[in-house]
Amino acid sequence: MLQFFSTICSCALIILILLRIPQTNGGAQNFNLSGSFLGSPKNTDQTLQNIIWFLTLAFLLSTAILTLELG
């Protein structure tokens, strides 16, 4: 179960990092594709940053527990 949770966290982290809104004025912002689904672009960026931090800590904690169980 813990290994499944760790795998889900790692996949979610990869997807969120790849889909994250760029902070520069790139091509996506020129076409208004950055119209956020979570509110303003700053609010969206902060929400995604919080989710990424939470998933990172959850992944590291679950990996540490799995390592200690195997050792």
C-alpha positions as CSV (number, residue, x, y, z in Angstrom):
1,M,0.0,0.0,0.0
2,L,2.8,2.4,0.9
3,Q,4.6,1.6,-2.3
4,F,1.5,2.3,-4.3
5,F,1.1,5.7,-2.5
6,S,4.8,6.5,-3.3
7,T,4.3,5.6,-7.0
8,I,1.2,7.8,-7.2
9,C,3.0,10.7,-5.6
10,S,5.9,10.4,-8.0
11,C,3.7,10.2,-11.1
12,A,1.6,13.2,-9.9
13,L,4.8,15.2,-9.2
14,I,6.1,14.5,-12.7
15,I,2.8,15.5,-14.3
16,L,2.4,18.7,-12.2
17,I,6.0,19.8,-12.9
18,L,5.6,19.3,-16.6
19,L,2.2,21.1,-16.7
20,R,3.2,24.0,-14.5
21,I,2.6,27.5,-15.9
22,P,5.8,29.1,-17.0
23,Q,6.8,32.3,-15.0
24,T,8.1,34.1,-18.0
25,N,6.1,35.6,-20.9
26,G,6.3,32.5,-23.1
27,G,4.3,31.4,-26.0
28,A,1.5,29.9,-23.9
29,Q,0.7,33.3,-22.4
30,N,0.7,34.9,-25.8
31,F,-2.3,32.7,-26.9
32,N,-4.2,33.2,-23.6
33,L,-3.8,29.5,-22.8
34,S,-2.7,30.5,-19.3
35,G,-6.3,31.4,-18.4
36,S,-6.2,29.5,-15.2
37,F,-8.7,27.0,-14.0
38,L,-7.9,27.8,-10.3
39,G,-8.3,31.6,-10.3
40,S,-5.8,34.2,-11.2
41,P,-2.4,33.2,-12.6
42,K,-0.6,34.1,-9.3
43,N,-3.2,32.2,-7.3
44,T,-2.8,29.2,-9.6
45,D,0.9,29.3,-9.4
46,Q,0.8,29.4,-5.6
47,T,-1.7,26.6,-5.4
48,L,0.4,24.4,-7.7
49,Q,3.5,25.2,-5.7
50,N,1.8,24.1,-2.5
51,I,0.6,20.9,-4.1
52,I,4.1,20.2,-5.4
53,W,5.6,20.8,-2.0
54,F,3.1,18.5,-0.3
55,L,3.6,15.7,-2.8
56,T,7.3,16.0,-2.5
57,L,7.3,15.7,1.2
58,A,4.8,12.8,1.1
59,F,7.0,11.1,-1.5
60,L,10.1,11.5,0.6
61,L,8.4,10.4,3.8
62,S,6.9,7.3,2.2
63,T,10.2,6.4,0.5
64,A,12.1,6.8,3.8
65,I,9.5,4.5,5.6
66,L,9.9,1.9,2.8
67,T,13.6,2.1,3.1
68,L,13.6,1.6,6.8
69,E,11.2,-1.3,6.5
70,L,13.5,-3.1,4.1
71,G,16.6,-2.5,6.1
